Amino acid sequence: MAVSARQTAMMPCSAAPSSFSRRILLAGMGACLAARPVGALGAGFSPLAAVRALRITAGPLAGAFTVAPLGVVNWYFGNLGLLPLAARLPSEVRAWLDLQIARYDIPRGTIADVEPDYASAGASPGIKRLLLSDSDDAYAGTLLALAARHDALGADDGWWNANVDALKGIARSGIRALQKPSGLTRTFRSHARPGADVAYLMDNCEVWSGLTAFAARLAARGDRSGAAVHTRAAEKVAAGIAGLFDPAAGAFRPSDSNAAVGTAFYPDATAQVFPELHGVVAPGLGQAQYDAGWAALGRIAPQWPALAYDSYPWLLLAAVAARRGAAGQRLARLQLAAARTLPTARLTINELGYWQRTADLLRG
């Protein structure tokens, strides 16, 4: 990773890079743009209300959500944040999907993130500049997952029929065209992008989730051939993910470019829970490997509930912990309690979504 999340957050706005390598949290730009100080959370904090406050309601980006207050529009993080909230924000999710699909460069399998121009338009920001996406495969996968969730929750036939061909095109150019012989998807469609040919465990779990959810909706709507195409693609991804598990190490390699599992919090520790987070299944990949990955997280980063390793909370870990019985639920509650001490700019839209998902799981 060329620039760390902490380094990005500390940059002045003018120095923020126009593209990012792996999973850089773009909210650092939003934090430095904010006109008011951001403090720790109050007792009445609501992740749903916090996400609502990130929505742009007018101008060319109307319907978009920013990563953080006065931050950038990052489609990947927005998709992750809205997935657990799709039932609570149906019209807002639809508008977000419509805007995202309209801005997708489907032939090239990519979409540019956007830095709004807050200085010129206030509450109706224009577009200051476009930003290179952090990946192509995970952006497409999370979009498919959110579109499928929106449809499963009762989107009308008109919306699905108007968008299904575009979604198939995104799956084709942003995922299936990127599949390697292993079944894993490489990061970018363009080989000119740094790291384009690397297949990341985390991205591929999101890709599998999106393909699987999309195939299920195609099947539910009677498109057998379309469902079969995307199911086969998902099965190949799952087989590739299974191949990233190292039985000798009892852990997952974070990418197909890593010969071994390392000791860094990101990506080595965080990647361990992604197959379980997304429920990826394949021959050689199931509960035994989930348990091994969970144990590996504890070995590599035992203080993760205390937020000891990163300035962002990584609440997806709590979302996994909340499904792991009483002991896991205790860890999830500890991490949520620690997250309440953070500045609000560190609770990016994806973190807010995982907060809501964890809270829902803890409530049963």
C-alpha positions as CSV (number, residue, x, y, z in Angstrom):
1,M,0.0,0.0,0.0
2,A,1.6,3.3,-1.2
3,V,-0.2,5.6,1.3
4,S,-1.5,4.5,4.7
5,A,-4.9,5.5,6.0
6,R,-3.3,7.6,8.7
7,Q,-1.0,9.4,6.2
8,T,-4.0,10.2,4.1
9,A,-6.0,11.5,7.0
10,M,-3.2,13.8,8.0
11,M,-2.7,15.3,4.5
12,P,-3.9,18.8,3.8
13,C,-6.7,18.8,1.2
14,S,-4.4,20.1,-1.5
15,A,-2.0,17.2,-1.0
16,A,-4.6,14.4,-1.1
17,P,-3.7,11.9,-3.9
18,S,-5.9,11.6,-6.9
19,S,-5.7,7.8,-6.8
20,F,-5.2,5.2,-4.0
21,S,-3.7,1.8,-4.0
22,R,-5.3,-0.7,-1.6
23,R,-8.3,0.0,0.6
24,I,-7.3,3.6,1.4
25,L,-10.1,5.2,3.4
26,L,-10.8,8.4,1.5
27,A,-12.5,10.1,4.4
28,G,-9.2,11.7,5.3
29,M,-10.0,14.3,2.6
30,G,-13.5,14.8,4.1
31,A,-12.0,15.3,7.6
32,C,-9.7,18.0,6.4
33,L,-12.4,19.7,4.4
34,A,-14.8,19.8,7.3
35,A,-15.5,23.3,8.6
36,R,-16.5,22.2,12.1
37,P,-14.7,20.1,14.6
38,V,-15.7,16.5,15.0
39,G,-15.9,14.9,18.4
40,A,-16.6,11.6,20.0
41,L,-20.0,10.1,19.9
42,G,-22.9,11.0,22.2
43,A,-25.2,8.5,23.9
44,G,-27.9,9.0,21.3
45,F,-25.7,8.1,18.3
46,S,-27.4,6.4,15.5
47,P,-25.5,4.9,12.5
48,L,-28.6,5.2,10.4
49,A,-28.9,8.9,11.1
50,A,-25.2,9.4,10.5
51,V,-25.5,7.7,7.1
52,R,-28.5,9.9,6.2
53,A,-26.5,13.0,7.0
54,L,-23.9,12.0,4.4
55,R,-26.4,12.2,1.5
56,I,-26.1,14.9,-1.2
57,T,-29.6,16.1,-2.1
58,A,-29.1,18.5,-4.9
59,G,-26.8,19.2,-7.9
60,P,-25.2,16.8,-10.3
61,L,-24.4,14.4,-7.5
62,A,-27.9,14.3,-6.0
63,G,-28.5,10.9,-4.5
64,A,-24.9,10.2,-3.7
65,F,-23.5,9.5,-0.3
66,T,-20.1,10.8,0.8
67,V,-17.6,8.7,2.7
68,A,-17.5,11.1,5.6
69,P,-18.9,14.7,6.2
70,L,-17.8,16.9,3.3
71,G,-15.9,13.9,1.9
72,V,-15.6,12.2,-1.4
73,V,-18.0,9.9,-3.2
74,N,-16.5,6.5,-3.1
75,W,-18.9,3.9,-4.7
76,Y,-17.3,0.9,-3.1
77,F,-17.5,2.2,0.5
78,G,-20.9,3.6,-0.2
79,N,-22.2,0.2,-1.4
80,L,-20.7,-1.5,1.7
81,G,-22.4,1.1,4.0
82,L,-25.8,0.9,2.4
83,L,-26.0,-2.9,2.2
84,P,-27.1,-3.4,5.8
85,L,-29.4,-0.4,5.6
86,A,-31.2,-1.2,2.3
87,A,-34.4,-2.1,4.0
88,R,-34.4,1.1,6.0
89,L,-33.5,3.4,3.1
90,P,-35.2,1.9,0.0
91,S,-35.7,5.1,-2.0
92,E,-32.3,6.4,-1.1
93,V,-30.6,3.2,-2.1
94,R,-32.5,3.2,-5.4
95,A,-31.3,6.8,-6.2
96,W,-27.8,5.8,-5.3
97,L,-27.9,2.8,-7.6
98,D,-29.4,4.8,-10.4
99,L,-26.6,7.4,-10.1
100,Q,-23.9,4.8,-9.9
101,I,-25.1,2.7,-12.9
102,A,-25.4,5.9,-14.9
103,R,-21.8,6.9,-14.2
104,Y,-20.4,3.4,-14.8
105,D,-18.0,3.0,-17.8
106,I,-19.4,-0.4,-18.6
107,P,-17.2,-1.2,-21.6
108,R,-14.1,-0.5,-19.5
109,G,-15.5,-2.2,-16.4
110,T,-14.7,0.7,-14.1
111,I,-16.2,3.8,-12.4
112,A,-14.5,6.9,-11.2
113,D,-14.9,8.1,-7.7
114,V,-15.8,11.8,-7.3
115,E,-14.5,14.7,-5.2
116,P,-17.4,17.2,-4.8
117,D,-16.7,20.9,-5.1
118,Y,-18.1,22.1,-1.8
119,A,-16.6,25.6,-2.0
120,S,-18.5,26.6,-5.1
121,A,-22.0,25.2,-4.5
122,G,-22.5,24.6,-0.8
123,A,-25.3,22.2,-0.2
124,S,-25.5,21.5,-4.0
125,P,-21.9,20.6,-4.7
126,G,-20.6,20.3,-8.3
127,I,-17.8,18.0,-9.3
128,K,-14.3,19.2,-8.5
129,R,-12.5,16.2,-10.0
130,L,-12.7,12.5,-10.7
131,L,-10.6,10.0,-8.8
132,L,-9.3,6.7,-10.0
133,S,-11.2,3.8,-8.3
134,D,-9.4,1.7,-5.7
135,S,-10.3,-1.5,-7.7
136,D,-12.6,-2.7,-10.4
137,D,-13.6,-6.1,-9.2
138,A,-14.8,-5.1,-5.7
139,Y,-16.6,-2.1,-6.9
140,A,-18.6,-4.3,-9.3
141,G,-19.1,-7.0,-6.8
142,T,-20.5,-4.7,-4.1
143,L,-22.7,-2.9,-6.7
144,L,-24.2,-6.3,-7.7
145,A,-24.8,-7.2,-4.1
146,L,-26.6,-4.0,-3.3
147,A,-28.7,-4.1,-6.5
148,A,-29.7,-7.7,-5.7
149,R,-30.6,-6.7,-2.1
150,H,-32.7,-3.8,-3.3
151,D,-34.6,-6.0,-5.7
152,A,-35.1,-8.8,-3.1
153,L,-36.6,-6.2,-0.8
154,G,-39.3,-5.4,-3.3
155,A,-38.0,-3.2,-6.0
156,D,-40.6,-2.9,-8.8
157,D,-40.4,-4.8,-12.0
158,G,-39.8,-1.6,-13.9
159,W,-36.6,-0.8,-12.0
160,W,-35.2,-4.3,-12.5
161,N,-36.1,-4.5,-16.1
162,A,-34.6,-1.1,-16.8
163,N,-31.2,-2.0,-15.2
164,V,-30.6,-5.7,-15.4
165,D,-28.8,-5.5,-18.8
166,A,-26.5,-2.8,-17.4
167,L,-25.9,-4.9,-14.3
168,K,-25.0,-7.9,-16.5
169,G,-22.6,-5.7,-18.4
170,I,-20.9,-4.6,-15.2
171,A,-20.6,-8.2,-14.1
172,R,-19.1,-9.2,-17.4
173,S,-16.6,-6.3,-17.8
174,G,-15.9,-5.7,-14.2
175,I,-15.7,-9.2,-12.9
176,R,-15.9,-12.1,-15.4
177,A,-13.4,-10.4,-17.8
178,L,-10.9,-10.2,-14.8
179,Q,-11.0,-13.9,-13.8
180,K,-7.7,-15.7,-13.8
181,P,-7.2,-19.4,-14.4
182,S,-7.4,-19.9,-10.7
183,G,-11.0,-18.4,-10.7
184,L,-9.9,-15.4,-8.7
185,T,-10.4,-11.9,-10.2
186,R,-7.6,-9.5,-10.6
187,T,-7.9,-6.0,-9.2
188,F,-8.2,-3.9,-12.3
189,R,-9.4,-4.3,-15.9
190,S,-6.5,-2.1,-17.2
191,H,-3.1,-3.8,-16.9
192,A,-1.6,-0.3,-16.7
193,R,-2.8,0.2,-13.2
194,P,-0.3,-0.7,-10.5
195,G,-1.1,-4.0,-8.9
196,A,-3.6,-4.7,-11.7
197,D,-2.9,-8.5,-11.8
198,V,-3.0,-9.2,-8.1
199,A,-6.1,-11.0,-6.8
200,Y,-7.0,-10.0,-3.3
201,L,-8.8,-12.3,-0.9
202,M,-10.9,-9.5,0.5
203,D,-12.0,-8.3,-3.0
204,N,-12.7,-11.8,-4.2
205,C,-15.0,-12.5,-1.2
206,E,-17.0,-9.4,-2.1
207,V,-17.0,-10.4,-5.8
208,W,-18.3,-13.9,-4.8
209,S,-21.0,-12.3,-2.7
210,G,-22.1,-10.0,-5.5
211,L,-22.2,-12.7,-8.1
212,T,-24.1,-15.1,-5.9
213,A,-26.7,-12.5,-4.9
214,F,-27.1,-11.4,-8.5
215,A,-27.5,-15.0,-9.7
216,A,-30.2,-15.6,-7.1
217,R,-32.2,-12.6,-8.2
218,L,-31.9,-13.6,-11.9
219,A,-33.2,-17.1,-11.0
220,A,-36.0,-15.6,-8.9
221,R,-37.1,-13.6,-11.9
222,G,-37.0,-16.5,-14.3
223,D,-33.7,-15.8,-16.1
224,R,-32.2,-19.3,-15.8
225,S,-29.4,-18.9,-18.3
226,G,-28.3,-15.6,-16.8
227,A,-28.4,-17.2,-13.3
228,A,-26.3,-20.1,-14.5
229,V,-23.6,-17.9,-16.0
230,H,-23.1,-15.9,-12.8
231,T,-23.4,-19.0,-10.6
232,R,-20.6,-20.6,-12.6
233,A,-18.5,-17.5,-12.3
234,A,-19.1,-17.4,-8.5
235,E,-18.1,-21.1,-8.1
236,K,-14.8,-20.4,-9.9
237,V,-14.1,-17.4,-7.5
238,A,-14.9,-19.6,-4.5
239,A,-12.5,-22.3,-5.7
240,G,-9.8,-19.7,-6.0
241,I,-10.6,-18.4,-2.5
242,A,-10.3,-21.9,-1.1
243,G,-6.9,-22.1,-2.8
244,L,-5.7,-19.1,-0.7
245,F,-6.1,-21.1,2.5
246,D,-2.7,-22.3,3.8
247,P,-3.3,-25.5,5.9
248,A,0.2,-25.4,7.3
249,A,-0.2,-21.9,8.6
250,G,-3.8,-22.3,9.5
251,A,-4.7,-19.1,7.8
252,F,-5.6,-17.4,4.5
253,R,-3.0,-15.7,2.3
254,P,-4.3,-12.2,1.7
255,S,-3.6,-12.4,-2.0
256,D,-2.3,-14.7,-4.7
257,S,0.9,-12.6,-4.8
258,N,1.7,-13.5,-1.1
259,A,3.7,-16.6,-0.7
260,A,2.9,-16.7,3.0
261,V,0.7,-15.2,5.7
262,G,2.3,-12.1,7.2
263,T,1.9,-10.4,10.6
264,A,0.5,-7.0,9.6
265,F,-3.0,-6.0,10.8
266,Y,-3.9,-5.0,7.3
267,P,-4.1,-7.0,5.2
268,D,-2.9,-10.2,6.9
269,A,-5.2,-10.1,10.0
270,T,-8.2,-8.3,8.5
271,A,-8.4,-10.6,5.5
272,Q,-8.8,-13.7,7.7
273,V,-12.5,-13.1,8.4
274,F,-13.6,-12.2,4.9
275,P,-14.6,-15.7,3.8
276,E,-16.8,-16.1,6.9
277,L,-18.1,-12.5,6.7
278,H,-19.5,-13.2,3.2
279,G,-20.3,-16.9,3.7
280,V,-18.1,-18.2,0.9
281,V,-18.4,-21.9,0.5
282,A,-16.5,-24.3,-1.8
283,P,-14.9,-27.7,-1.5
284,G,-12.2,-27.2,1.0
285,L,-13.7,-24.0,2.3
286,G,-16.3,-24.0,5.1
287,Q,-16.6,-23.8,8.9
288,A,-13.2,-25.4,9.6
289,Q,-11.5,-22.7,7.6
290,Y,-13.6,-20.0,9.1
291,D,-12.6,-21.1,12.5
292,A,-8.9,-21.2,11.5
293,G,-9.2,-17.7,10.0
294,W,-10.8,-16.4,13.2
295,A,-8.0,-18.0,15.3
296,A,-5.4,-16.4,13.0
297,L,-7.0,-13.0,13.5
298,G,-6.6,-13.5,17.3
299,R,-2.9,-14.6,16.9
300,I,-1.9,-11.7,14.6
301,A,-3.9,-8.9,16.2
302,P,-5.2,-10.0,19.6
303,Q,-6.1,-6.4,20.6
304,W,-8.4,-5.7,17.7
305,P,-11.5,-5.1,19.9
306,A,-9.5,-2.2,21.5
307,L,-8.8,-0.6,18.1
308,A,-5.1,-0.9,18.8
309,Y,-3.8,-1.2,15.3
310,D,-5.4,1.4,13.0
311,S,-7.1,4.8,13.3
312,Y,-10.2,3.3,11.7
313,P,-12.2,0.8,13.7
314,W,-12.7,-2.0,11.1
315,L,-16.2,-2.8,12.5
316,L,-16.6,-5.6,10.0
317,L,-14.6,-7.6,12.6
318,A,-17.4,-6.9,15.1
319,A,-19.9,-8.1,12.5
320,V,-18.2,-11.4,12.3
321,A,-17.7,-11.7,16.1
322,A,-21.4,-11.0,16.7
323,R,-22.2,-14.3,14.9
324,R,-19.7,-16.4,17.0
325,G,-21.7,-17.1,20.1
326,A,-21.5,-15.5,23.5
327,A,-17.7,-15.1,23.5
328,G,-17.7,-13.4,20.1
329,Q,-20.6,-11.2,21.1
330,R,-18.6,-9.9,24.1
331,L,-15.8,-8.9,21.7
332,A,-18.2,-7.2,19.3
333,R,-19.6,-5.1,22.2
334,L,-16.1,-4.2,23.3
335,Q,-15.3,-3.0,19.8
336,L,-18.5,-1.0,19.5
337,A,-17.7,0.6,22.9
338,A,-14.2,1.5,21.7
339,A,-15.6,3.0,18.5
340,R,-17.7,5.4,20.5
341,T,-14.5,7.2,21.6
342,L,-13.5,8.0,18.0
343,P,-13.8,11.2,16.2
344,T,-16.8,11.1,13.9
345,A,-14.7,11.5,10.8
346,R,-13.2,8.0,11.5
347,L,-16.7,6.5,11.2
348,T,-16.9,6.3,7.5
349,I,-20.0,5.1,5.7
350,N,-18.8,1.5,5.4
351,E,-18.0,1.6,9.2
352,L,-21.5,2.9,9.9
353,G,-23.0,0.1,7.9
354,Y,-21.1,-2.5,9.7
355,W,-22.0,-0.8,13.0
356,Q,-25.7,-1.2,12.1
357,R,-25.2,-4.8,11.0
358,T,-23.4,-5.7,14.2
359,A,-26.1,-4.0,16.3
360,D,-28.8,-5.9,14.5
361,L,-27.0,-9.2,15.0
362,L,-26.5,-8.5,18.7
363,R,-30.2,-7.7,19.1
364,G,-31.0,-11.1,17.5
